[in-house]
């Protein structure tokens, strides 16, 4: 009898876990490197974008992030994909406020060869995705 009750409790608890909805939102930016400035672009994202995401993760402002580099030989219209995931719509709605706070804390941009972002990268398009 005890084992049957324990089994029922286990099955009920497990069903609750699978029944939970995922309210996360992921923002993706597809970036083109301009005029073969791969070094400058990658340096910028590693030393600015990624650093801000690490700060945001520590403060609980985001759920996760990824910085992806296209390794194919095809010359498409983008070569870097930036992904930032938020646990819910509240985190997502406060993203600008939170990143402005972090940018002020971080200070000046780290740039390679003193080239400004507009000189070496262009966002081709941005999309927001949800699991719902």
C-alpha positions as CSV (number, residue, x, y, z in Angstrom):
1,X,0.0,0.0,0.0
2,X,2.8,2.4,1.0
3,X,4.6,1.8,-2.3
4,X,1.4,2.5,-4.3
5,X,1.0,5.8,-2.6
6,X,4.6,6.7,-3.1
7,X,4.3,5.7,-6.8
8,X,1.2,7.9,-7.2
9,X,3.0,10.9,-5.6
10,X,6.0,10.4,-7.9
11,X,3.8,10.2,-11.0
12,X,1.8,13.3,-9.9
13,X,5.0,15.3,-9.2
14,X,6.6,14.2,-12.5
15,X,3.4,15.2,-14.5
16,X,3.6,18.7,-12.9
17,X,7.2,19.1,-14.1
18,X,6.3,18.3,-17.7
19,X,3.1,20.4,-17.6
20,X,4.9,23.7,-16.9
21,X,5.1,26.2,-19.7
22,X,8.3,27.8,-20.9
23,X,7.7,31.6,-21.0
24,X,11.2,32.4,-22.2
25,X,11.9,34.8,-25.0
26,X,15.1,34.7,-27.1
27,X,16.3,37.7,-29.1
28,X,18.5,37.0,-32.1
29,X,20.6,39.5,-34.1
30,X,22.1,38.5,-37.4
31,X,25.2,40.6,-38.0
32,X,27.2,41.2,-41.2
33,X,30.9,42.0,-41.0
34,X,31.6,45.1,-43.1
35,X,34.7,45.4,-45.4
36,X,36.4,42.3,-44.1
37,X,36.8,43.7,-40.6
38,X,36.4,40.2,-38.9
39,X,39.1,40.9,-36.3
40,X,37.5,44.2,-35.2
41,X,34.0,42.7,-35.2
42,X,34.9,39.6,-33.2
43,X,37.0,41.7,-30.7
44,X,34.1,44.1,-30.2
45,X,31.6,41.3,-29.5
46,X,34.0,39.4,-27.2
47,X,35.0,42.5,-25.2
48,X,31.8,44.5,-25.1
49,X,28.6,42.5,-26.0
50,X,29.7,39.4,-24.2
51,X,31.0,41.2,-21.1
52,X,27.7,43.0,-20.8
53,X,25.8,39.7,-21.1
54,X,28.0,38.2,-18.4
55,X,27.2,41.1,-16.1
56,X,23.5,40.8,-16.9
57,X,23.6,37.1,-16.2
58,X,25.1,37.7,-12.7
59,X,22.5,40.3,-11.9
60,X,19.6,38.0,-13.1
61,X,18.7,40.3,-15.9
62,X,18.9,37.6,-18.6
63,X,18.6,33.8,-18.6
64,X,21.4,33.0,-21.1
65,X,23.3,34.2,-24.1
66,X,25.4,32.9,-27.0
67,X,27.8,34.5,-29.5
68,X,28.0,32.4,-32.6
69,X,30.3,32.7,-35.6
70,X,29.4,31.3,-39.0
71,X,32.1,28.8,-40.0
72,X,30.7,28.1,-43.4
73,X,32.6,29.1,-46.5
74,X,29.5,30.5,-48.1
75,X,29.4,34.3,-48.2
76,X,25.9,35.0,-47.0
77,X,24.6,38.3,-45.7
78,X,25.6,37.6,-42.0
79,X,28.5,36.0,-40.2
80,X,27.7,36.5,-36.5
81,X,24.6,35.5,-34.6
82,X,23.9,37.1,-31.2
83,X,21.4,35.3,-28.9
84,X,20.1,36.6,-25.6
85,X,17.4,34.7,-23.7
86,X,15.1,36.1,-21.1
87,X,13.2,33.9,-18.6
88,X,9.9,35.8,-19.2
89,X,8.2,38.8,-20.6
90,X,9.1,41.0,-17.6
91,X,12.9,40.4,-18.1
92,X,12.4,41.0,-21.8
93,X,10.4,44.3,-21.3
94,X,13.1,45.7,-18.9
95,X,16.1,44.7,-21.2
96,X,16.8,48.3,-22.4
97,X,16.7,49.7,-18.9
98,X,18.9,47.0,-17.6
99,X,21.5,47.2,-20.4
100,X,21.6,51.0,-20.1
101,X,22.5,50.5,-16.4
102,X,25.2,48.0,-17.2
103,X,26.6,50.2,-20.0
104,X,27.0,53.1,-17.5
105,X,28.7,50.7,-15.0
106,X,31.0,49.3,-17.7
107,X,32.2,52.5,-19.1
108,X,33.9,53.0,-22.5
109,X,33.8,50.5,-25.4
110,X,36.8,48.3,-26.0
111,X,37.7,48.7,-29.6
112,X,40.4,47.2,-31.8
113,X,42.3,49.7,-34.1
114,X,40.0,52.5,-32.8
115,X,37.4,51.6,-35.4
116,X,33.9,52.4,-34.4
117,X,31.1,49.7,-34.6
118,X,29.5,51.2,-37.7
119,X,32.8,50.8,-39.5
120,X,33.0,47.0,-39.1
121,X,29.5,45.6,-38.5
122,X,25.9,46.0,-39.6
123,X,22.9,44.2,-38.1
124,X,21.1,42.6,-41.1
125,X,18.0,41.7,-39.1
126,X,16.7,41.0,-35.6
127,X,14.0,38.5,-34.4
128,X,12.4,37.7,-31.1
129,X,11.3,34.1,-30.5
130,X,9.1,32.5,-27.8
131,X,8.4,28.9,-27.0
132,X,4.6,29.4,-26.6
